[in-house]
Amino acid sequence: MREAVGKEFEDLTIMDMGLEGFLKPKEISALLLNIYWDAIIVYDEVEVLPGFLTCVRESIARSGWRRVKDGRAYRWILPEPMKEVRIL
């Protein structure tokens, strides 16, 4: 996979999951939130992911979530602590 995407990316995470679980998860983890935010689609047989990710990213931005770098990792800060935020 590294050869396919080139050396321009420092880190590479490969995600293999069912389309339904990606488009309609029961719960969005911090990892899935990061994937929605950073995803670069390598292969999309049904050609639904670009539009989906655009909508999700816009929803994340509108919701007030902020992603901050914390050392080598990222974390998300809610607009209001303990308030439920819906992005899908």
PyMOL Python script that loads the backbone (N, CA, C, O; Angstrom):
from pymol import cmd

cmd.read_pdbstr("""\
ATOM      1  N   MET A   1       0.825  -1.182   0.000  1.00  0.00           N
ATOM      2  CA  MET A   1       0.000   0.000   0.000  1.00  0.00           C
ATOM      3  C   MET A   1       0.875   1.253   0.000  1.00  0.00           C
ATOM      4  O   MET A   1       0.545   2.240  -0.657  1.00  0.00           O
ATOM      5  N   ARG A   2       1.969   1.215   0.722  1.00  0.00           N
ATOM      6  CA  ARG A   2       2.865   2.368   0.771  1.00  0.00           C
ATOM      7  C   ARG A   2       3.312   2.758  -0.637  1.00  0.00           C
ATOM      8  O   ARG A   2       3.391   3.944  -0.959  1.00  0.00           O
ATOM      9  N   GLU A   3       3.601   1.779  -1.462  1.00  0.00           N
ATOM     10  CA  GLU A   3       4.010   2.058  -2.838  1.00  0.00           C
ATOM     11  C   GLU A   3       2.881   2.715  -3.627  1.00  0.00           C
ATOM     12  O   GLU A   3       3.137   3.574  -4.470  1.00  0.00           O
ATOM     13  N   ALA A   4       1.656   2.328  -3.367  1.00  0.00           N
ATOM     14  CA  ALA A   4       0.509   2.861  -4.105  1.00  0.00           C
ATOM     15  C   ALA A   4       0.249   4.330  -3.796  1.00  0.00           C
ATOM     16  O   ALA A   4      -0.113   5.088  -4.696  1.00  0.00           O
ATOM     17  N   VAL A   5       0.423   4.748  -2.549  1.00  0.00           N
ATOM     18  CA  VAL A   5       0.124   6.131  -2.176  1.00  0.00           C
ATOM     19  C   VAL A   5       1.353   7.021  -2.164  1.00  0.00           C
ATOM     20  O   VAL A   5       1.231   8.241  -2.054  1.00  0.00           O
ATOM     21  N   GLY A   6       2.528   6.431  -2.275  1.00  0.00           N
ATOM     22  CA  GLY A   6       3.749   7.227  -2.306  1.00  0.00           C
ATOM     23  C   GLY A   6       4.265   7.552  -0.923  1.00  0.00           C
ATOM     24  O   GLY A   6       3.717   7.117   0.089  1.00  0.00           O
ATOM     25  N   LYS A   7       5.326   8.323  -0.906  1.00  0.00           N
ATOM     26  CA  LYS A   7       5.998   8.650   0.355  1.00  0.00           C
ATOM     27  C   LYS A   7       5.564   9.988   0.931  1.00  0.00           C
ATOM     28  O   LYS A   7       6.133  10.450   1.920  1.00  0.00           O
ATOM     29  N   GLU A   8       4.558  10.619   0.321  1.00  0.00           N
ATOM     30  CA  GLU A   8       4.169  11.939   0.802  1.00  0.00           C
ATOM     31  C   GLU A   8       3.456  11.905   2.152  1.00  0.00           C
ATOM     32  O   GLU A   8       3.317  12.937   2.809  1.00  0.00           O
ATOM     33  N   PHE A   9       3.003  10.716   2.569  1.00  0.00           N
ATOM     34  CA  PHE A   9       2.327  10.588   3.851  1.00  0.00           C
ATOM     35  C   PHE A   9       3.248   9.926   4.860  1.00  0.00           C
ATOM     36  O   PHE A   9       3.797   8.853   4.609  1.00  0.00           O
ATOM     37  N   GLU A  10       3.412  10.581   6.011  1.00  0.00           N
ATOM     38  CA  GLU A  10       4.287  10.048   7.058  1.00  0.00           C
ATOM     39  C   GLU A  10       3.715   8.772   7.663  1.00  0.00           C
ATOM     40  O   GLU A  10       4.433   7.791   7.860  1.00  0.00           O
ATOM     41  N   ASP A  11       2.419   8.792   7.955  1.00  0.00           N
ATOM     42  CA  ASP A  11       1.761   7.641   8.566  1.00  0.00           C
ATOM     43  C   ASP A  11       0.659   7.139   7.647  1.00  0.00           C
ATOM     44  O   ASP A  11       0.058   7.902   6.890  1.00  0.00           O
ATOM     45  N   LEU A  12       0.416   5.864   7.729  1.00  0.00           N
ATOM     46  CA  LEU A  12      -0.595   5.242   6.887  1.00  0.00           C
ATOM     47  C   LEU A  12      -1.382   4.244   7.722  1.00  0.00           C
ATOM     48  O   LEU A  12      -0.806   3.340   8.327  1.00  0.00           O
ATOM     49  N   THR A  13      -2.694   4.410   7.753  1.00  0.00           N
ATOM     50  CA  THR A  13      -3.568   3.469   8.435  1.00  0.00           C
ATOM     51  C   THR A  13      -4.511   2.887   7.403  1.00  0.00           C
ATOM     52  O   THR A  13      -5.172   3.621   6.668  1.00  0.00           O
ATOM     53  N   ILE A  14      -4.573   1.584   7.350  1.00  0.00           N
ATOM     54  CA  ILE A  14      -5.466   0.920   6.411  1.00  0.00           C
ATOM     55  C   ILE A  14      -6.693   0.460   7.178  1.00  0.00           C
ATOM     56  O   ILE A  14      -6.582  -0.220   8.198  1.00  0.00           O
ATOM     57  N   MET A  15      -7.852   0.831   6.683  1.00  0.00           N
ATOM     58  CA  MET A  15      -9.111   0.506   7.345  1.00  0.00           C
ATOM     59  C   MET A  15      -9.895  -0.431   6.446  1.00  0.00           C
ATOM     60  O   MET A  15     -10.166  -0.105   5.291  1.00  0.00           O
ATOM     61  N   ASP A  16     -10.255  -1.569   6.958  1.00  0.00           N
ATOM     62  CA  ASP A  16     -11.067  -2.523   6.213  1.00  0.00           C
ATOM     63  C   ASP A  16     -12.302  -2.819   7.045  1.00  0.00           C
ATOM     64  O   ASP A  16     -12.244  -3.547   8.036  1.00  0.00           O
ATOM     65  N   MET A  17     -13.424  -2.240   6.625  1.00  0.00           N
ATOM     66  CA  MET A  17     -14.668  -2.471   7.350  1.00  0.00           C
ATOM     67  C   MET A  17     -15.823  -2.451   6.362  1.00  0.00           C
ATOM     68  O   MET A  17     -15.690  -1.961   5.241  1.00  0.00           O
ATOM     69  N   GLY A  18     -16.942  -2.982   6.786  1.00  0.00           N
ATOM     70  CA  GLY A  18     -18.120  -2.985   5.935  1.00  0.00           C
ATOM     71  C   GLY A  18     -18.611  -1.571   5.673  1.00  0.00           C
ATOM     72  O   GLY A  18     -18.505  -0.694   6.531  1.00  0.00           O
ATOM     73  N   LEU A  19     -19.145  -1.362   4.489  1.00  0.00           N
ATOM     74  CA  LEU A  19     -19.624  -0.039   4.106  1.00  0.00           C
ATOM     75  C   LEU A  19     -20.719   0.454   5.048  1.00  0.00           C
ATOM     76  O   LEU A  19     -20.721   1.621   5.439  1.00  0.00           O
ATOM     77  N   GLU A  20     -21.637  -0.418   5.412  1.00  0.00           N
ATOM     78  CA  GLU A  20     -22.738  -0.036   6.299  1.00  0.00           C
ATOM     79  C   GLU A  20     -22.219   0.448   7.659  1.00  0.00           C
ATOM     80  O   GLU A  20     -22.726   1.428   8.204  1.00  0.00           O
ATOM     81  N   GLY A  21     -21.216  -0.234   8.199  1.00  0.00           N
ATOM     82  CA  GLY A  21     -20.634   0.166   9.477  1.00  0.00           C
ATOM     83  C   GLY A  21     -19.899   1.488   9.405  1.00  0.00           C
ATOM     84  O   GLY A  21     -19.793   2.199  10.403  1.00  0.00           O
ATOM     85  N   PHE A  22     -19.393   1.819   8.236  1.00  0.00           N
ATOM     86  CA  PHE A  22     -18.679   3.082   8.039  1.00  0.00           C
ATOM     87  C   PHE A  22     -19.663   4.233   7.836  1.00  0.00           C
ATOM     88  O   PHE A  22     -19.471   5.325   8.372  1.00  0.00           O
ATOM     89  N   LEU A  23     -20.715   3.982   7.061  1.00  0.00           N
ATOM     90  CA  LEU A  23     -21.683   5.032   6.752  1.00  0.00           C
ATOM     91  C   LEU A  23     -22.690   5.265   7.876  1.00  0.00           C
ATOM     92  O   LEU A  23     -23.172   6.382   8.060  1.00  0.00           O
ATOM     93  N   LYS A  24     -23.007   4.202   8.633  1.00  0.00           N
ATOM     94  CA  LYS A  24     -24.013   4.308   9.696  1.00  0.00           C
ATOM     95  C   LYS A  24     -23.536   3.596  10.959  1.00  0.00           C
ATOM     96  O   LYS A  24     -24.134   2.602  11.370  1.00  0.00           O
ATOM     97  N   PRO A  25     -22.473   4.093  11.574  1.00  0.00           N
ATOM     98  CA  PRO A  25     -21.983   3.426  12.785  1.00  0.00           C
ATOM     99  C   PRO A  25     -22.955   3.627  13.948  1.00  0.00           C
ATOM    100  O   PRO A  25     -23.675   4.623  14.008  1.00  0.00           O
ATOM    101  N   LYS A  26     -22.959   2.674  14.858  1.00  0.00           N
ATOM    102  CA  LYS A  26     -23.796   2.813  16.054  1.00  0.00           C
ATOM    103  C   LYS A  26     -23.244   3.905  16.955  1.00  0.00           C
ATOM    104  O   LYS A  26     -23.994   4.627  17.611  1.00  0.00           O
ATOM    105  N   GLU A  27     -21.926   4.013  16.976  1.00  0.00           N
ATOM    106  CA  GLU A  27     -21.245   5.022  17.785  1.00  0.00           C
ATOM    107  C   GLU A  27     -19.985   5.447  17.044  1.00  0.00           C
ATOM    108  O   GLU A  27     -19.333   4.626  16.400  1.00  0.00           O
ATOM    109  N   ILE A  28     -19.647   6.714  17.131  1.00  0.00           N
ATOM    110  CA  ILE A  28     -18.449   7.213  16.457  1.00  0.00           C
ATOM    111  C   ILE A  28     -17.342   7.364  17.488  1.00  0.00           C
ATOM    112  O   ILE A  28     -17.419   8.208  18.380  1.00  0.00           O
ATOM    113  N   SER A  29     -16.318   6.542  17.355  1.00  0.00           N
ATOM    114  CA  SER A  29     -15.166   6.598  18.261  1.00  0.00           C
ATOM    115  C   SER A  29     -14.235   7.727  17.821  1.00  0.00           C
ATOM    116  O   SER A  29     -14.390   8.278  16.731  1.00  0.00           O
ATOM    117  N   ALA A  30     -13.278   8.064  18.667  1.00  0.00           N
ATOM    118  CA  ALA A  30     -12.280   9.075  18.301  1.00  0.00           C
ATOM    119  C   ALA A  30     -11.502   8.628  17.066  1.00  0.00           C
ATOM    120  O   ALA A  30     -11.170   9.448  16.209  1.00  0.00           O
ATOM    121  N   LEU A  31     -11.210   7.330  16.974  1.00  0.00           N
ATOM    122  CA  LEU A  31     -10.507   6.811  15.799  1.00  0.00           C
ATOM    123  C   LEU A  31     -11.338   7.012  14.535  1.00  0.00           C
ATOM    124  O   LEU A  31     -10.810   7.456  13.516  1.00  0.00           O
ATOM    125  N   LEU A  32     -12.623   6.692  14.587  1.00  0.00           N
ATOM    126  CA  LEU A  32     -13.469   6.865  13.410  1.00  0.00           C
ATOM    127  C   LEU A  32     -13.627   8.341  13.062  1.00  0.00           C
ATOM    128  O   LEU A  32     -13.676   8.692  11.884  1.00  0.00           O
ATOM    129  N   LEU A  33     -13.705   9.199  14.053  1.00  0.00           N
ATOM    130  CA  LEU A  33     -13.774  10.640  13.815  1.00  0.00           C
ATOM    131  C   LEU A  33     -12.518  11.112  13.091  1.00  0.00           C
ATOM    132  O   LEU A  33     -12.606  11.892  12.143  1.00  0.00           O
ATOM    133  N   ASN A  34     -11.348  10.643  13.533  1.00  0.00           N
ATOM    134  CA  ASN A  34     -10.095  10.980  12.849  1.00  0.00           C
ATOM    135  C   ASN A  34     -10.088  10.457  11.416  1.00  0.00           C
ATOM    136  O   ASN A  34      -9.617  11.139  10.505  1.00  0.00           O
ATOM    137  N   ILE A  35     -10.604   9.259  11.221  1.00  0.00           N
ATOM    138  CA  ILE A  35     -10.645   8.690   9.871  1.00  0.00           C
ATOM    139  C   ILE A  35     -11.558   9.522   8.982  1.00  0.00           C
ATOM    140  O   ILE A  35     -11.195   9.830   7.847  1.00  0.00           O
ATOM    141  N   TYR A  36     -12.728   9.888   9.473  1.00  0.00           N
ATOM    142  CA  TYR A  36     -13.619  10.745   8.689  1.00  0.00           C
ATOM    143  C   TYR A  36     -12.910  12.051   8.311  1.00  0.00           C
ATOM    144  O   TYR A  36     -13.046  12.530   7.185  1.00  0.00           O
ATOM    145  N   TRP A  37     -12.167  12.614   9.238  1.00  0.00           N
ATOM    146  CA  TRP A  37     -11.520  13.905   9.022  1.00  0.00           C
ATOM    147  C   TRP A  37     -10.332  13.813   8.062  1.00  0.00           C
ATOM    148  O   TRP A  37     -10.141  14.698   7.228  1.00  0.00           O
ATOM    149  N   ASP A  38      -9.541  12.756   8.174  1.00  0.00           N
ATOM    150  CA  ASP A  38      -8.282  12.645   7.425  1.00  0.00           C
ATOM    151  C   ASP A  38      -8.321  11.730   6.206  1.00  0.00           C
ATOM    152  O   ASP A  38      -7.367  11.711   5.428  1.00  0.00           O
ATOM    153  N   ALA A  39      -9.390  10.980   6.024  1.00  0.00           N
ATOM    154  CA  ALA A  39      -9.410   9.907   5.024  1.00  0.00           C
ATOM    155  C   ALA A  39      -9.037  10.368   3.621  1.00  0.00           C
ATOM    156  O   ALA A  39      -9.467  11.419   3.145  1.00  0.00           O
ATOM    157  N   ILE A  40      -8.235   9.555   2.995  1.00  0.00           N
ATOM    158  CA  ILE A  40      -7.939   9.679   1.572  1.00  0.00           C
ATOM    159  C   ILE A  40      -8.378   8.355   0.962  1.00  0.00           C
ATOM    160  O   ILE A  40      -7.863   7.296   1.320  1.00  0.00           O
ATOM    161  N   ILE A  41      -9.313   8.422   0.059  1.00  0.00           N
ATOM    162  CA  ILE A  41      -9.896   7.209  -0.501  1.00  0.00           C
ATOM    163  C   ILE A  41      -8.989   6.661  -1.591  1.00  0.00           C
ATOM    164  O   ILE A  41      -8.647   7.358  -2.547  1.00  0.00           O
ATOM    165  N   VAL A  42      -8.609   5.412  -1.433  1.00  0.00           N
ATOM    166  CA  VAL A  42      -7.769   4.746  -2.424  1.00  0.00           C
ATOM    167  C   VAL A  42      -8.646   3.965  -3.401  1.00  0.00           C
ATOM    168  O   VAL A  42      -8.367   3.933  -4.600  1.00  0.00           O
ATOM    169  N   TYR A  43      -9.693   3.343  -2.895  1.00  0.00           N
ATOM    170  CA  TYR A  43     -10.574   2.539  -3.746  1.00  0.00           C
ATOM    171  C   TYR A  43     -11.992   2.606  -3.197  1.00  0.00           C
ATOM    172  O   TYR A  43     -12.219   2.357  -2.013  1.00  0.00           O
ATOM    173  N   ASP A  44     -12.934   2.939  -4.054  1.00  0.00           N
ATOM    174  CA  ASP A  44     -14.339   3.021  -3.658  1.00  0.00           C
ATOM    175  C   ASP A  44     -15.185   2.458  -4.795  1.00  0.00           C
ATOM    176  O   ASP A  44     -15.510   3.162  -5.751  1.00  0.00           O
ATOM    177  N   GLU A  45     -15.526   1.212  -4.679  1.00  0.00           N
ATOM    178  CA  GLU A  45     -16.253   0.510  -5.739  1.00  0.00           C
ATOM    179  C   GLU A  45     -17.615   1.130  -6.031  1.00  0.00           C
ATOM    180  O   GLU A  45     -18.049   1.146  -7.183  1.00  0.00           O
ATOM    181  N   VAL A  46     -18.290   1.636  -5.015  1.00  0.00           N
ATOM    182  CA  VAL A  46     -19.641   2.174  -5.201  1.00  0.00           C
ATOM    183  C   VAL A  46     -19.664   3.692  -5.382  1.00  0.00           C
ATOM    184  O   VAL A  46     -20.726   4.269  -5.614  1.00  0.00           O
ATOM    185  N   GLU A  47     -18.526   4.330  -5.279  1.00  0.00           N
ATOM    186  CA  GLU A  47     -18.363   5.776  -5.497  1.00  0.00           C
ATOM    187  C   GLU A  47     -19.296   6.624  -4.634  1.00  0.00           C
ATOM    188  O   GLU A  47     -19.877   7.601  -5.107  1.00  0.00           O
ATOM    189  N   VAL A  48     -19.431   6.245  -3.382  1.00  0.00           N
ATOM    190  CA  VAL A  48     -20.280   6.981  -2.459  1.00  0.00           C
ATOM    191  C   VAL A  48     -19.445   7.728  -1.413  1.00  0.00           C
ATOM    192  O   VAL A  48     -19.927   8.688  -0.812  1.00  0.00           O
ATOM    193  N   LEU A  49     -18.214   7.299  -1.194  1.00  0.00           N
ATOM    194  CA  LEU A  49     -17.414   7.847  -0.092  1.00  0.00           C
ATOM    195  C   LEU A  49     -17.013   9.313  -0.247  1.00  0.00           C
ATOM    196  O   LEU A  49     -17.051  10.036   0.749  1.00  0.00           O
ATOM    197  N   PRO A  50     -16.631   9.800  -1.431  1.00  0.00           N
ATOM    198  CA  PRO A  50     -16.256  11.222  -1.501  1.00  0.00           C
ATOM    199  C   PRO A  50     -17.372  12.157  -1.033  1.00  0.00           C
ATOM    200  O   PRO A  50     -17.120  13.062  -0.237  1.00  0.00           O
ATOM    201  N   GLY A  51     -18.586  11.954  -1.509  1.00  0.00           N
ATOM    202  CA  GLY A  51     -19.706  12.795  -1.091  1.00  0.00           C
ATOM    203  C   GLY A  51     -20.029  12.637   0.383  1.00  0.00           C
ATOM    204  O   GLY A  51     -20.316  13.616   1.071  1.00  0.00           O
ATOM    205  N   PHE A  52     -19.981  11.401   0.868  1.00  0.00           N
ATOM    206  CA  PHE A  52     -20.242  11.134   2.278  1.00  0.00           C
ATOM    207  C   PHE A  52     -19.231  11.861   3.160  1.00  0.00           C
ATOM    208  O   PHE A  52     -19.607  12.528   4.123  1.00  0.00           O
ATOM    209  N   LEU A  53     -17.942  11.729   2.826  1.00  0.00           N
ATOM    210  CA  LEU A  53     -16.904  12.358   3.649  1.00  0.00           C
ATOM    211  C   LEU A  53     -16.994  13.877   3.605  1.00  0.00           C
ATOM    212  O   LEU A  53     -16.736  14.536   4.612  1.00  0.00           O
ATOM    213  N   THR A  54     -17.352  14.440   2.467  1.00  0.00           N
ATOM    214  CA  THR A  54     -17.532  15.893   2.381  1.00  0.00           C
ATOM    215  C   THR A  54     -18.632  16.338   3.335  1.00  0.00           C
ATOM    216  O   THR A  54     -18.458  17.303   4.080  1.00  0.00           O
ATOM    217  N   CYS A  55     -19.764  15.639   3.316  1.00  0.00           N
ATOM    218  CA  CYS A  55     -20.878  15.982   4.212  1.00  0.00           C
ATOM    219  C   CYS A  55     -20.492  15.822   5.679  1.00  0.00           C
ATOM    220  O   CYS A  55     -20.810  16.679   6.503  1.00  0.00           O
ATOM    221  N   VAL A  56     -19.808  14.730   6.005  1.00  0.00           N
ATOM    222  CA  VAL A  56     -19.407  14.485   7.395  1.00  0.00           C
ATOM    223  C   VAL A  56     -18.426  15.554   7.864  1.00  0.00           C
ATOM    224  O   VAL A  56     -18.550  16.057   8.981  1.00  0.00           O
ATOM    225  N   ARG A  57     -17.464  15.904   7.033  1.00  0.00           N
ATOM    226  CA  ARG A  57     -16.479  16.930   7.418  1.00  0.00           C
ATOM    227  C   ARG A  57     -17.149  18.277   7.639  1.00  0.00           C
ATOM    228  O   ARG A  57     -16.799  18.996   8.574  1.00  0.00           O
ATOM    229  N   GLU A  58     -18.103  18.624   6.795  1.00  0.00           N
ATOM    230  CA  GLU A  58     -18.843  19.873   6.985  1.00  0.00           C
ATOM    231  C   GLU A  58     -19.646  19.827   8.280  1.00  0.00           C
ATOM    232  O   GLU A  58     -19.721  20.822   9.002  1.00  0.00           O
ATOM    233  N   SER A  59     -20.236  18.694   8.573  1.00  0.00           N
ATOM    234  CA  SER A  59     -21.012  18.528   9.800  1.00  0.00           C
ATOM    235  C   SER A  59     -20.122  18.626  11.041  1.00  0.00           C
ATOM    236  O   SER A  59     -20.503  19.234  12.041  1.00  0.00           O
ATOM    237  N   ILE A  60     -18.938  18.023  10.965  1.00  0.00           N
ATOM    238  CA  ILE A  60     -17.986  18.117  12.080  1.00  0.00           C
ATOM    239  C   ILE A  60     -17.615  19.576  12.317  1.00  0.00           C
ATOM    240  O   ILE A  60     -17.599  20.035  13.459  1.00  0.00           O
ATOM    241  N   ALA A  61     -17.317  20.303  11.247  1.00  0.00           N
ATOM    242  CA  ALA A  61     -16.932  21.714  11.373  1.00  0.00           C
ATOM    243  C   ALA A  61     -18.082  22.541  11.959  1.00  0.00           C
ATOM    244  O   ALA A  61     -17.861  23.375  12.838  1.00  0.00           O
ATOM    245  N   ARG A  62     -19.297  22.315  11.481  1.00  0.00           N
ATOM    246  CA  ARG A  62     -20.462  23.061  11.988  1.00  0.00           C
ATOM    247  C   ARG A  62     -20.774  22.735  13.443  1.00  0.00           C
ATOM    248  O   ARG A  62     -21.277  23.585  14.177  1.00  0.00           O
ATOM    249  N   SER A  63     -20.480  21.514  13.859  1.00  0.00           N
ATOM    250  CA  SER A  63     -20.837  21.073  15.213  1.00  0.00           C
ATOM    251  C   SER A  63     -20.026  21.764  16.307  1.00  0.00           C
ATOM    252  O   SER A  63     -20.434  21.792  17.468  1.00  0.00           O
ATOM    253  N   GLY A  64     -18.885  22.316  15.932  1.00  0.00           N
ATOM    254  CA  GLY A  64     -18.045  22.969  16.927  1.00  0.00           C
ATOM    255  C   GLY A  64     -16.924  22.103  17.472  1.00  0.00           C
ATOM    256  O   GLY A  64     -16.125  22.567  18.285  1.00  0.00           O
ATOM    257  N   TRP A  65     -16.852  20.836  17.032  1.00  0.00           N
ATOM    258  CA  TRP A  65     -15.732  19.977  17.441  1.00  0.00           C
ATOM    259  C   TRP A  65     -14.434  20.650  17.028  1.00  0.00           C
ATOM    260  O   TRP A  65     -14.353  21.257  15.960  1.00  0.00           O
ATOM    261  N   ARG A  66     -13.424  20.539  17.875  1.00  0.00           N
ATOM    262  CA  ARG A  66     -12.081  21.024  17.525  1.00  0.00           C
ATOM    263  C   ARG A  66     -11.096  19.898  17.741  1.00  0.00           C
ATOM    264  O   ARG A  66     -11.139  19.201  18.754  1.00  0.00           O
ATOM    265  N   ARG A  67     -10.211  19.727  16.780  1.00  0.00           N
ATOM    266  CA  ARG A  67      -9.169  18.705  16.920  1.00  0.00           C
ATOM    267  C   ARG A  67      -7.862  19.415  17.245  1.00  0.00           C
ATOM    268  O   ARG A  67      -7.448  20.333  16.537  1.00  0.00           O
ATOM    269  N   VAL A  68      -7.223  18.983  18.316  1.00  0.00           N
ATOM    270  CA  VAL A  68      -5.960  19.592  18.731  1.00  0.00           C
ATOM    271  C   VAL A  68      -4.883  18.521  18.826  1.00  0.00           C
ATOM    272  O   VAL A  68      -5.150  17.372  19.178  1.00  0.00           O
ATOM    273  N   LYS A  69      -3.671  18.922  18.506  1.00  0.00           N
ATOM    274  CA  LYS A  69      -2.547  17.997  18.605  1.00  0.00           C
ATOM    275  C   LYS A  69      -2.107  17.944  20.061  1.00  0.00           C
ATOM    276  O   LYS A  69      -1.938  18.973  20.716  1.00  0.00           O
ATOM    277  N   ASP A  70      -1.928  16.739  20.547  1.00  0.00           N
ATOM    278  CA  ASP A  70      -1.539  16.514  21.931  1.00  0.00           C
ATOM    279  C   ASP A  70      -0.326  15.588  21.907  1.00  0.00           C
ATOM    280  O   ASP A  70      -0.465  14.366  21.952  1.00  0.00           O
ATOM    281  N   GLY A  71       0.854  16.179  21.836  1.00  0.00           N
ATOM    282  CA  GLY A  71       2.064  15.370  21.678  1.00  0.00           C
ATOM    283  C   GLY A  71       2.122  14.826  20.269  1.00  0.00           C
ATOM    284  O   GLY A  71       2.122  15.586  19.301  1.00  0.00           O
ATOM    285  N   ARG A  72       2.171  13.504  20.151  1.00  0.00           N
ATOM    286  CA  ARG A  72       2.206  12.879  18.826  1.00  0.00           C
ATOM    287  C   ARG A  72       0.818  12.484  18.336  1.00  0.00           C
ATOM    288  O   ARG A  72       0.664  12.034  17.201  1.00  0.00           O
ATOM    289  N   ALA A  73      -0.181  12.647  19.177  1.00  0.00           N
ATOM    290  CA  ALA A  73      -1.540  12.233  18.827  1.00  0.00           C
ATOM    291  C   ALA A  73      -2.461  13.451  18.726  1.00  0.00           C
ATOM    292  O   ALA A  73      -2.066  14.580  19.018  1.00  0.00           O
ATOM    293  N   TYR A  74      -3.677  13.192  18.311  1.00  0.00           N
ATOM    294  CA  TYR A  74      -4.703  14.228  18.257  1.00  0.00           C
ATOM    295  C   TYR A  74      -5.824  13.853  19.210  1.00  0.00           C
ATOM    296  O   TYR A  74      -6.040  12.677  19.504  1.00  0.00           O
ATOM    297  N   ARG A  75      -6.529  14.859  19.687  1.00  0.00           N
ATOM    298  CA  ARG A  75      -7.724  14.613  20.482  1.00  0.00           C
ATOM    299  C   ARG A  75      -8.782  15.628  20.065  1.00  0.00           C
ATOM    300  O   ARG A  75      -8.471  16.688  19.522  1.00  0.00           O
ATOM    301  N   TRP A  76     -10.003  15.288  20.323  1.00  0.00           N
ATOM    302  CA  TRP A  76     -11.124  16.138  19.936  1.00  0.00           C
ATOM    303  C   TRP A  76     -11.703  16.807  21.175  1.00  0.00           C
ATOM    304  O   TRP A  76     -11.831  16.183  22.228  1.00  0.00           O
ATOM    305  N   ILE A  77     -12.049  18.072  21.039  1.00  0.00           N
ATOM    306  CA  ILE A  77     -12.645  18.834  22.136  1.00  0.00           C
ATOM    307  C   ILE A  77     -14.079  19.179  21.745  1.00  0.00           C
ATOM    308  O   ILE A  77     -14.336  19.746  20.683  1.00  0.00           O
ATOM    309  N   LEU A  78     -15.002  18.823  22.629  1.00  0.00           N
ATOM    310  CA  LEU A  78     -16.412  19.120  22.404  1.00  0.00           C
ATOM    311  C   LEU A  78     -16.671  20.616  22.537  1.00  0.00           C
ATOM    312  O   LEU A  78     -15.976  21.291  23.296  1.00  0.00           O
ATOM    313  N   PRO A  79     -17.654  21.147  21.820  1.00  0.00           N
ATOM    314  CA  PRO A  79     -17.994  22.560  21.975  1.00  0.00           C
ATOM    315  C   PRO A  79     -18.512  22.862  23.376  1.00  0.00           C
ATOM    316  O   PRO A  79     -18.258  23.939  23.917  1.00  0.00           O
ATOM    317  N   GLU A  80     -19.241  21.906  23.968  1.00  0.00           N
ATOM    318  CA  GLU A  80     -19.703  22.007  25.346  1.00  0.00           C
ATOM    319  C   GLU A  80     -19.451  20.660  26.007  1.00  0.00           C
ATOM    320  O   GLU A  80     -19.929  19.640  25.511  1.00  0.00           O
ATOM    321  N   PRO A  81     -18.712  20.630  27.116  1.00  0.00           N
ATOM    322  CA  PRO A  81     -18.403  19.354  27.770  1.00  0.00           C
ATOM    323  C   PRO A  81     -19.664  18.533  28.062  1.00  0.00           C
ATOM    324  O   PRO A  81     -20.680  19.065  28.508  1.00  0.00           O
ATOM    325  N   MET A  82     -19.574  17.241  27.803  1.00  0.00           N
ATOM    326  CA  MET A  82     -20.615  16.251  28.089  1.00  0.00           C
ATOM    327  C   MET A  82     -21.896  16.437  27.268  1.00  0.00           C
ATOM    328  O   MET A  82     -22.894  15.769  27.536  1.00  0.00           O
ATOM    329  N   LYS A  83     -21.887  17.323  26.286  1.00  0.00           N
ATOM    330  CA  LYS A  83     -23.062  17.509  25.444  1.00  0.00           C
ATOM    331  C   LYS A  83     -22.974  16.563  24.248  1.00  0.00           C
ATOM    332  O   LYS A  83     -21.926  16.455  23.610  1.00  0.00           O
ATOM    333  N   GLU A  84     -24.066  15.888  23.954  1.00  0.00           N
ATOM    334  CA  GLU A  84     -24.098  14.984  22.804  1.00  0.00           C
ATOM    335  C   GLU A  84     -24.050  15.801  21.520  1.00  0.00           C
ATOM    336  O   GLU A  84     -24.750  16.804  21.378  1.00  0.00           O
ATOM    337  N   VAL A  85     -23.214  15.356  20.592  1.00  0.00           N
ATOM    338  CA  VAL A  85     -23.085  16.022  19.298  1.00  0.00           C
ATOM    339  C   VAL A  85     -23.379  14.997  18.214  1.00  0.00           C
ATOM    340  O   VAL A  85     -22.795  13.913  18.201  1.00  0.00           O
ATOM    341  N   ARG A  86     -24.274  15.334  17.315  1.00  0.00           N
ATOM    342  CA  ARG A  86     -24.600  14.437  16.199  1.00  0.00           C
ATOM    343  C   ARG A  86     -23.986  14.995  14.923  1.00  0.00           C
ATOM    344  O   ARG A  86     -24.167  16.164  14.581  1.00  0.00           O
ATOM    345  N   ILE A  87     -23.253  14.128  14.227  1.00  0.00           N
ATOM    346  CA  ILE A  87     -22.670  14.558  12.952  1.00  0.00           C
ATOM    347  C   ILE A  87     -23.208  13.749  11.779  1.00  0.00           C
ATOM    348  O   ILE A  87     -22.980  14.110  10.625  1.00  0.00           O
ATOM    349  N   LEU A  88     -23.915  12.666  12.058  1.00  0.00           N
ATOM    350  CA  LEU A  88     -24.514  11.853  10.987  1.00  0.00           C
ATOM    351  C   LEU A  88     -26.019  11.865  11.114  1.00  0.00           C
ATOM    352  O   LEU A  88     -26.712  11.241  10.309  1.00  0.00           O
TER     353      LEU A  88
END
""", "prot")
cmd.dss("prot")
cmd.show_as("cartoon", "prot")
cmd.util.cbc("prot")
cmd.orient("prot")
